[in-house]
Amino acid sequence: MALELAWYDWVGLLGTVMILGGFALLQAGKLSGTGLVYQLLNLFGAAGILASLIGKFNLPVFLLEAAWMAVSLYGIVRSFKQKAKAPA
């Protein structure tokens, strides 16, 4: 039995690896939860999983990943605003 994956499956798998990898690095103390790298891993990871829904739509996954992206974007914007307010 051969496993045949479409491009969107590969993108979804990469997104999953990004989210889980970011979480593992956070737990290992290698990333900050408010850091840009962590937020970008979450943002692009969730986008990859959303792209995978092109193959077979799943409403609960769509809602989860859309919310995940929104929270990640909020974190990124918040980080930039805090840096802008920081004294020079």
N, C-alpha and C positions, 0 to 999 in steps of 0.2 A: 504494500500500500504506500504510494508516494504522496507526500505532502505537497500540494500545489498552492502556493501563496501568490496572490496578486500584489501589485505595487502598494496598494493601500494597506494590505496586511503587514507588509514590511515596515511601512511608515508607522502603523499602530504599535508594532513590536518595538520599534526604536523609541517611540513616545513612552511606552511602558518602562523601558530600560532607563530612560532619562529621569522619569519620576522616581522610580525605585532607587536608582543610583544616587540621585540627589538626597533622598531620604536617608539612605545608608550613610552617605558622607556627613549629613547633619548629625546623625546619631553617633558617628565616630568622632565628632568634634572637628571635622575638617572643613565644614562650611558653617556660616552663620545663617540662622533662619530668616534674618532680615537682609541678608546680602544679595547683591544683584545676581550672582551666579546661581544661587539656589532658586531665586524667583524665576530666572530665565529657564532653568531646567524644568521647573513646574509649568511655566507658560508654554514652552515649545513641546514638552511632553504631552500635555493635555491637548494641544493642537494636533499632534500626531495621532492620538487616540481618536479624536473627533474625525480626522480624515479617514481613519479605518472604517468608520460607519458608512462610508460610501458603499461598501460591499454589502452590508446587512445592517440596516438601521435598528437601533435599540434605544428607546426613549429614556430609560433610566440612566444609561451610560452617557447619552447626549447631555442630559441635565447635569449630571455630576461633573463632566469635563468642561461644560460651558461655565459652571460655577467656579470650577478650579481655575480656569483661565481668568475669570473676572477677579477672583481674589488675588491671583498672581499679579495681574495688572495693577490692582489697587496697591499692592505691596511695592511694586516698582515705582509708581508715581509718588507714593508716600516717602520712599527712600530718597528720591530726587528732591522732593520738597524739603526734607530735613537737611540735606546737604546744602541746598541753596540758602537756608536760614542760618547755617553754621557760620560763626564769625571767621573772618579770613585770617 
